[in-house]
Amino acid sequence: MDINIQNKKIELIQWLSTLNDESIIEKIMKLRENEKVDWWEEISKEEKKSIENGLKDAASGNMDSHSNVRKLYDKWL
Protein backbone atom coordinates (compact mmCIF):
# COMPACT_ATOMS: atom_id res chain seq x y z
CA MET A 1 0.00 0.00 0.00
CA ASP A 2 1.15 3.50 -0.78
CA ILE A 3 3.06 5.05 2.15
CA ASN A 4 1.34 8.38 1.48
CA ILE A 5 -2.06 6.76 2.06
CA GLN A 6 -0.77 5.17 5.27
CA ASN A 7 0.45 8.55 6.49
CA LYS A 8 -2.91 10.15 5.72
CA LYS A 9 -4.74 7.41 7.61
CA ILE A 10 -2.51 7.87 10.64
CA GLU A 11 -3.05 11.63 10.49
CA LEU A 12 -6.83 11.11 10.37
CA ILE A 13 -6.73 8.65 13.27
CA GLN A 14 -4.75 11.11 15.37
CA TRP A 15 -7.14 13.94 14.51
CA LEU A 16 -10.20 11.80 15.18
CA SER A 17 -8.86 10.68 18.56
CA THR A 18 -8.79 14.31 19.75
CA LEU A 19 -12.11 15.33 18.20
CA ASN A 20 -14.87 16.41 20.59
CA ASP A 21 -17.37 17.86 18.13
CA GLU A 22 -20.23 15.36 18.08
CA SER A 23 -21.72 16.75 14.85
CA ILE A 24 -18.50 16.05 12.95
CA ILE A 25 -18.32 12.56 14.43
CA GLU A 26 -21.91 11.93 13.30
CA LYS A 27 -21.07 13.13 9.78
CA ILE A 28 -18.11 10.76 9.67
CA MET A 29 -20.29 7.88 10.89
CA LYS A 30 -22.86 8.63 8.14
CA LEU A 31 -20.11 8.77 5.53
CA ARG A 32 -18.80 5.42 6.75
CA GLU A 33 -22.28 3.89 6.61
CA ASN A 34 -22.82 5.16 3.05
CA GLU A 35 -19.50 3.68 1.93
CA LYS A 36 -20.37 0.12 2.98
CA VAL A 37 -20.80 -2.20 0.03
CA ASP A 38 -22.90 -5.32 0.24
CA TRP A 39 -20.64 -8.22 -0.79
CA TRP A 40 -23.60 -9.85 -2.56
CA GLU A 41 -23.61 -6.98 -5.06
CA GLU A 42 -19.89 -7.45 -5.71
CA ILE A 43 -19.88 -11.13 -6.70
CA SER A 44 -20.55 -12.58 -10.14
CA LYS A 45 -23.82 -14.11 -11.35
CA GLU A 46 -22.13 -17.51 -11.35
CA GLU A 47 -21.09 -17.12 -7.70
CA LYS A 48 -24.61 -16.05 -6.73
CA LYS A 49 -26.10 -19.03 -8.56
CA SER A 50 -23.66 -21.39 -6.83
CA ILE A 51 -24.56 -20.01 -3.40
CA GLU A 52 -28.27 -20.23 -4.18
CA ASN A 53 -27.86 -23.84 -5.32
CA GLY A 54 -25.98 -24.66 -2.13
CA LEU A 55 -28.72 -23.14 -0.01
CA LYS A 56 -31.36 -25.16 -1.89
CA ASP A 57 -29.33 -28.34 -1.38
CA ALA A 58 -28.98 -27.60 2.33
CA ALA A 59 -32.69 -26.88 2.69
CA SER A 60 -33.56 -30.19 1.02
CA GLY A 61 -31.04 -32.14 3.12
CA ASN A 62 -28.84 -32.91 0.13
CA MET A 63 -25.49 -32.60 1.91
CA ASP A 64 -22.37 -34.61 2.71
CA SER A 65 -21.03 -34.90 6.22
CA HIS A 66 -18.06 -32.80 7.22
CA SER A 67 -15.86 -35.89 7.52
CA ASN A 68 -16.72 -37.00 3.95
CA VAL A 69 -15.94 -33.57 2.57
CA ARG A 70 -12.63 -33.51 4.45
CA LYS A 71 -11.69 -36.84 2.87
CA LEU A 72 -12.47 -35.51 -0.60
CA TYR A 73 -10.61 -32.23 -0.21
CA ASP A 74 -7.96 -33.13 2.35
CA LYS A 75 -5.10 -32.74 -0.11
CA TRP A 76 -6.03 -29.07 -0.64
CA LEU A 77 -6.68 -28.23 3.01
Secondary structure in CASP SS format (residue, H / E / C, confidence):
PFRMAT SS
TARGET T0000
AUTHOR 0000-0000-0000
METHOD secondary structure of the structure
MODEL  1
M C 1.00
D C 1.00
I H 1.00
N H 1.00
I H 1.00
Q H 1.00
N H 1.00
K H 1.00
K H 1.00
I H 1.00
E H 1.00
L H 1.00
I H 1.00
Q H 1.00
W H 1.00
L H 1.00
S H 1.00
T H 1.00
L C 1.00
N C 1.00
D C 1.00
E H 1.00
S H 1.00
I H 1.00
I H 1.00
E H 1.00
K H 1.00
I H 1.00
M H 1.00
K H 1.00
L H 1.00
R H 1.00
E H 1.00
N H 1.00
E H 1.00
K C 1.00
V C 1.00
D C 1.00
W H 1.00
W H 1.00
E H 1.00
E H 1.00
I C 1.00
S C 1.00
K H 1.00
E H 1.00
E H 1.00
K H 1.00
K H 1.00
S H 1.00
I H 1.00
E H 1.00
N H 1.00
G H 1.00
L H 1.00
K H 1.00
D H 1.00
A H 1.00
A H 1.00
S C 1.00
G C 1.00
N C 1.00
M C 1.00
D C 1.00
S C 1.00
H H 1.00
S H 1.00
N H 1.00
V H 1.00
R H 1.00
K H 1.00
L H 1.00
Y H 1.00
D H 1.00
K H 1.00
W H 1.00
L C 1.00
END
